[in-house]
Amino acid sequence: MIAPLGTLAFLATLWLIVVLGASILEESGARIAASLRGKAASRSLSVPVRVRTRSRFQQPMRAKPRWRAAA
């Protein structure tokens, strides 16, 4: 009874590896093939990203004691 379950787990793992490998090759297969041929891969358009910054900086807040210890 344990042999069929072990075989099923093995085949499921093998299937998962094949599916993941195919998806990785689908994404980067053209770049890999171009590099093996010695050619530059086609570049995708890059859009510059605008980063917002604060124009005014706040002074850091300092903690003030509410009461003073008796000396």
N, CA, C and O atoms as a GROMACS GRO file, in nm:
protein
  284
    1MET      N    1   0.082  -0.120   0.000
    1MET     CA    2   0.000   0.000   0.000
    1MET      C    3   0.086   0.126   0.000
    1MET      O    4   0.044   0.229  -0.053
    2ILE      N    5   0.204   0.118   0.059
    2ILE     CA    6   0.288   0.238   0.066
    2ILE      C    7   0.360   0.264  -0.065
    2ILE      O    8   0.396   0.379  -0.094
    3ALA      N    9   0.382   0.160  -0.146
    3ALA     CA   10   0.451   0.177  -0.275
    3ALA      C   11   0.371   0.264  -0.373
    3ALA      O   12   0.430   0.351  -0.436
    4PRO      N   13   0.240   0.243  -0.387
    4PRO     CA   14   0.165   0.332  -0.479
    4PRO      C   15   0.164   0.478  -0.432
    4PRO      O   16   0.169   0.570  -0.513
    5LEU      N   17   0.157   0.498  -0.301
    5LEU     CA   18   0.158   0.635  -0.250
    5LEU      C   19   0.294   0.700  -0.273
    5LEU      O   20   0.301   0.819  -0.305
    6GLY      N   21   0.401   0.624  -0.256
    6GLY     CA   22   0.534   0.677  -0.282
    6GLY      C   23   0.552   0.710  -0.429
    6GLY      O   24   0.613   0.811  -0.463
    7THR      N   25   0.500   0.626  -0.516
    7THR     CA   26   0.507   0.651  -0.660
    7THR      C   27   0.426   0.774  -0.697
    7THR      O   28   0.469   0.855  -0.779
    8LEU      N   29   0.309   0.788  -0.637
    8LEU     CA   30   0.225   0.905  -0.662
    8LEU      C   31   0.296   1.034  -0.618
    8LEU      O   32   0.293   1.134  -0.689
    9ALA      N   33   0.357   1.031  -0.501
    9ALA     CA   34   0.429   1.149  -0.452
    9ALA      C   35   0.548   1.181  -0.543
    9ALA      O   36   0.574   1.298  -0.571
   10PHE      N   37   0.619   1.079  -0.589
   10PHE     CA   38   0.732   1.099  -0.680
   10PHE      C   39   0.686   1.162  -0.811
   10PHE      O   40   0.748   1.256  -0.860
   11LEU      N   41   0.577   1.109  -0.869
   11LEU     CA   42   0.529   1.162  -0.996
   11LEU      C   43   0.475   1.305  -0.981
   11LEU      O   44   0.492   1.387  -1.071
   12ALA      N   45   0.411   1.333  -0.869
   12ALA     CA   46   0.362   1.469  -0.846
   12ALA      C   47   0.478   1.567  -0.832
   12ALA      O   48   0.471   1.678  -0.885
   13THR      N   49   0.584   1.527  -0.764
   13THR     CA   50   0.702   1.613  -0.750
   13THR      C   51   0.769   1.633  -0.884
   13THR      O   52   0.811   1.744  -0.917
   14LEU      N   53   0.781   1.528  -0.962
   14LEU     CA   54   0.841   1.537  -1.095
   14LEU      C   55   0.759   1.629  -1.185
   14LEU      O   56   0.816   1.709  -1.259
   15TRP      N   57   0.627   1.618  -1.179
   15TRP     CA   58   0.540   1.704  -1.258
   15TRP      C   59   0.557   1.850  -1.217
   15TRP      O   60   0.562   1.938  -1.303
   16LEU      N   61   0.566   1.876  -1.087
   16LEU     CA   62   0.582   2.013  -1.038
   16LEU      C   63   0.715   2.072  -1.085
   16LEU      O   64   0.721   2.189  -1.123
   17ILE      N   65   0.822   1.992  -1.084
   17ILE     CA   66   0.952   2.040  -1.131
   17ILE      C   67   0.946   2.073  -1.280
   17ILE      O   68   1.003   2.174  -1.323
   18VAL      N   69   0.880   1.991  -1.357
   18VAL     CA   70   0.869   2.015  -1.501
   18VAL      C   71   0.788   2.142  -1.528
   18VAL      O   72   0.825   2.222  -1.614
   19VAL      N   73   0.679   2.162  -1.456
   19VAL     CA   74   0.596   2.281  -1.476
   19VAL      C   75   0.673   2.407  -1.438
   19VAL      O   76   0.668   2.507  -1.510
   20LEU      N   77   0.742   2.404  -1.326
   20LEU     CA   78   0.820   2.521  -1.284
   20LEU      C   79   0.934   2.550  -1.381
   20LEU      O   80   0.960   2.665  -1.414
   21GLY      N   81   1.001   2.446  -1.426
   21GLY     CA   82   1.109   2.465  -1.523
   21GLY      C   83   1.057   2.522  -1.654
   21GLY      O   84   1.124   2.607  -1.714
   22ALA      N   85   0.942   2.479  -1.699
   22ALA     CA   86   0.883   2.532  -1.823
   22ALA      C   87   0.846   2.679  -1.807
   22ALA      O   88   0.865   2.758  -1.900
   23SER      N   89   0.793   2.716  -1.693
   23SER     CA   90   0.756   2.856  -1.673
   23SER      C   91   0.880   2.945  -1.666
   23SER      O   92   0.878   3.059  -1.713
   24ILE      N   93   0.988   2.895  -1.606
   24ILE     CA   94   1.112   2.973  -1.600
   24ILE      C   95   1.170   2.990  -1.740
   24ILE      O   96   1.214   3.099  -1.776
   25LEU      N   97   1.170   2.882  -1.819
   25LEU     CA   98   1.221   2.892  -1.956
   25LEU      C   99   1.132   2.980  -2.043
   25LEU      O  100   1.182   3.044  -2.136
   26GLU      N  101   1.004   2.982  -2.016
   26GLU     CA  102   0.915   3.066  -2.093
   26GLU      C  103   0.946   3.213  -2.070
   26GLU      O  104   0.940   3.294  -2.163
   27GLU      N  105   0.981   3.248  -1.946
   27GLU     CA  106   1.011   3.388  -1.913
   27GLU      C  107   1.147   3.431  -1.967
   27GLU      O  108   1.159   3.541  -2.022
   28SER      N  109   1.249   3.347  -1.952
   28SER     CA  110   1.384   3.391  -1.986
   28SER      C  111   1.448   3.308  -2.096
   28SER      O  112   1.569   3.317  -2.117
   29GLY      N  113   1.371   3.228  -2.166
   29GLY     CA  114   1.426   3.142  -2.271
   29GLY      C  115   1.486   3.220  -2.387
   29GLY      O  116   1.588   3.178  -2.442
   30ALA      N  117   1.425   3.332  -2.425
   30ALA     CA  118   1.475   3.411  -2.536
   30ALA      C  119   1.611   3.472  -2.502
   30ALA      O  120   1.700   3.478  -2.586
   31ARG      N  121   1.626   3.517  -2.378
   31ARG     CA  122   1.756   3.574  -2.337
   31ARG      C  123   1.864   3.466  -2.334
   31ARG      O  124   1.978   3.491  -2.374
   32ILE      N  125   1.828   3.348  -2.286
   32ILE     CA  126   1.926   3.238  -2.280
   32ILE      C  127   1.968   3.198  -2.421
   32ILE      O  128   2.087   3.178  -2.447
   33ALA      N  129   1.872   3.186  -2.511
   33ALA     CA  130   1.903   3.148  -2.648
   33ALA      C  131   1.989   3.254  -2.717
   33ALA      O  132   2.081   3.221  -2.792
   34ALA      N  133   1.959   3.382  -2.693
   34ALA     CA  134   2.038   3.489  -2.754
   34ALA      C  135   2.180   3.490  -2.700
   34ALA      O  136   2.274   3.513  -2.776
   35SER      N  137   2.196   3.464  -2.573
   35SER     CA  138   2.332   3.463  -2.518
   35SER      C  139   2.410   3.342  -2.567
   35SER      O  140   2.532   3.352  -2.584
   36LEU      N  141   2.344   3.229  -2.591
   36LEU     CA  142   2.413   3.113  -2.646
   36LEU      C  143   2.456   3.136  -2.790
   36LEU      O  144   2.557   3.083  -2.835
   37ARG      N  145   2.377   3.216  -2.863
   37ARG     CA  146   2.414   3.249  -3.001
   37ARG      C  147   2.516   3.362  -3.007
   37ARG      O  148   2.573   3.387  -3.113
   38GLY      N  149   2.542   3.430  -2.894
   38GLY     CA  150   2.638   3.539  -2.891
   38GLY      C  151   2.581   3.672  -2.934
   38GLY      O  152   2.655   3.763  -2.969
   39LYS      N  153   2.451   3.685  -2.931
   39LYS     CA  154   2.386   3.810  -2.970
   39LYS      C  155   2.324   3.875  -2.847
   39LYS      O  156   2.295   3.808  -2.747
   40ALA      N  157   2.303   4.004  -2.857
   40ALA     CA  158   2.239   4.076  -2.748
   40ALA      C  159   2.089   4.052  -2.754
   40ALA      O  160   2.029   4.051  -2.861
   41ALA      N  161   2.030   4.031  -2.640
   41ALA     CA  162   1.885   4.012  -2.634
   41ALA      C  163   1.815   4.145  -2.655
   41ALA      O  164   1.870   4.250  -2.622
   42SER      N  165   1.696   4.140  -2.710
   42SER     CA  166   1.621   4.265  -2.730
   42SER      C  167   1.585   4.323  -2.594
   42SER      O  168   1.544   4.252  -2.502
   43ARG      N  169   1.601   4.451  -2.586
   43ARG     CA  170   1.576   4.517  -2.458
   43ARG      C  171   1.432   4.566  -2.454
   43ARG      O  172   1.378   4.614  -2.554
   44SER      N  173   1.373   4.555  -2.340
   44SER     CA  174   1.238   4.608  -2.323
   44SER      C  175   1.247   4.756  -2.287
   44SER      O  176   1.350   4.803  -2.240
   45LEU      N  177   1.139   4.826  -2.311
   45LEU     CA  178   1.138   4.968  -2.280
   45LEU      C  179   1.137   4.989  -2.130
   45LEU      O  180   1.062   4.924  -2.057
   46SER      N  181   1.222   5.079  -2.086
   46SER     CA  182   1.225   5.110  -1.944
   46SER      C  183   1.168   5.249  -1.923
   46SER      O  184   1.204   5.343  -1.994
   47VAL      N  185   1.082   5.260  -1.826
   47VAL     CA  186   1.017   5.387  -1.797
   47VAL      C  187   1.080   5.443  -1.670
   47VAL      O  188   1.085   5.373  -1.568
   48PRO      N  189   1.126   5.567  -1.674
   48PRO     CA  190   1.184   5.624  -1.552
   48PRO      C  191   1.076   5.642  -1.445
   48PRO      O  192   0.963   5.681  -1.474
   49VAL      N  193   1.113   5.612  -1.324
   49VAL     CA  194   1.020   5.621  -1.212
   49VAL      C  195   1.050   5.746  -1.134
   49VAL      O  196   1.166   5.771  -1.098
   50ARG      N  197   0.949   5.824  -1.108
   50ARG     CA  198   0.966   5.949  -1.033
   50ARG      C  199   0.948   5.920  -0.885
   50ARG      O  200   0.849   5.860  -0.842
   51VAL      N  201   1.046   5.964  -0.807
   51VAL     CA  202   1.042   5.940  -0.664
   51VAL      C  203   1.006   6.069  -0.594
   51VAL      O  204   1.066   6.174  -0.618
   52ARG      N  205   0.907   6.061  -0.509
   52ARG     CA  206   0.866   6.180  -0.435
   52ARG      C  207   0.950   6.194  -0.308
   52ARG      O  208   0.975   6.096  -0.238
   53THR      N  209   0.991   6.315  -0.282
   53THR     CA  210   1.065   6.344  -0.160
   53THR      C  211   0.998   6.459  -0.088
   53THR      O  212   0.930   6.541  -0.150
   54ARG      N  213   1.016   6.464   0.041
   54ARG     CA  214   0.960   6.574   0.118
   54ARG      C  215   1.048   6.697   0.101
   54ARG      O  216   1.171   6.689   0.108
   55SER      N  217   0.984   6.810   0.080
   55SER     CA  218   1.062   6.931   0.063
   55SER      C  219   1.097   6.994   0.198
   55SER      O  220   1.199   7.061   0.210
   56ARG      N  221   1.013   6.972   0.298
   56ARG     CA  222   1.040   7.025   0.432
   56ARG      C  223   1.066   6.910   0.527
   56ARG      O  224   0.994   6.810   0.527
   57PHE      N  225   1.168   6.924   0.606
   57PHE     CA  226   1.200   6.822   0.704
   57PHE      C  227   1.157   6.869   0.842
   57PHE      O  228   1.181   6.984   0.880
   58GLN      N  229   1.092   6.781   0.916
   58GLN     CA  230   1.052   6.814   1.052
   58GLN      C  231   1.168   6.792   1.146
   58GLN      O  232   1.249   6.701   1.128
   59GLN      N  233   1.173   6.876   1.248
   59GLN     CA  234   1.273   6.857   1.351
   59GLN      C  235   1.233   6.736   1.434
   59GLN      O  236   1.114   6.715   1.460
   60PRO      N  237   1.330   6.655   1.476
   60PRO     CA  238   1.294   6.540   1.559
   60PRO      C  239   1.234   6.586   1.691
   60PRO      O  240   1.277   6.686   1.748
   61MET      N  241   1.135   6.512   1.740
   61MET     CA  242   1.068   6.548   1.865
   61MET      C  243   1.150   6.499   1.982
   61MET      O  244   1.205   6.389   1.980
   62ARG      N  245   1.158   6.579   2.082
   62ARG     CA  246   1.231   6.545   2.204
   62ARG      C  247   1.131   6.518   2.316
   62ARG      O  248   1.031   6.589   2.329
   63ALA      N  249   1.156   6.417   2.394
   63ALA     CA  250   1.068   6.384   2.507
   63ALA      C  251   1.095   6.481   2.621
   63ALA      O  252   1.211   6.508   2.654
   64LYS      N  253   0.988   6.532   2.681
   64LYS     CA  254   1.001   6.623   2.795
   64LYS      C  255   0.938   6.555   2.916
   64LYS      O  256   0.827   6.503   2.907
   65PRO      N  257   1.008   6.554   3.030
   65PRO     CA  258   0.951   6.492   3.148
   65PRO      C  259   0.833   6.572   3.201
   65PRO      O  260   0.834   6.696   3.198
   66ARG      N  261   0.730   6.502   3.250
   66ARG     CA  262   0.613   6.569   3.305
   66ARG      C  263   0.637   6.615   3.449
   66ARG      O  264   0.576   6.711   3.494
   67TRP      N  265   0.724   6.546   3.519
   67TRP     CA  266   0.754   6.581   3.656
   67TRP      C  267   0.902   6.566   3.680
   67TRP      O  268   0.971   6.495   3.608
   68ARG      N  269   0.949   6.633   3.781
   68ARG     CA  270   1.090   6.622   3.816
   68ARG      C  271   1.102   6.542   3.944
   68ARG      O  272   1.019   6.551   4.034
   69ALA      N  273   1.209   6.463   3.948
   69ALA     CA  274   1.233   6.382   4.069
   69ALA      C  275   1.276   6.472   4.183
   69ALA      O  276   1.351   6.568   4.162
   70ALA      N  277   1.230   6.442   4.302
   70ALA     CA  278   1.269   6.522   4.419
   70ALA      C  279   1.414   6.491   4.454
   70ALA      O  280   1.455   6.375   4.461
   71ALA      N  281   1.489   6.597   4.474
   71ALA     CA  282   1.630   6.578   4.504
   71ALA      C  283   1.658   6.587   4.651
   71ALA      O  284   1.773   6.573   4.694
   0.00000   0.00000   0.00000
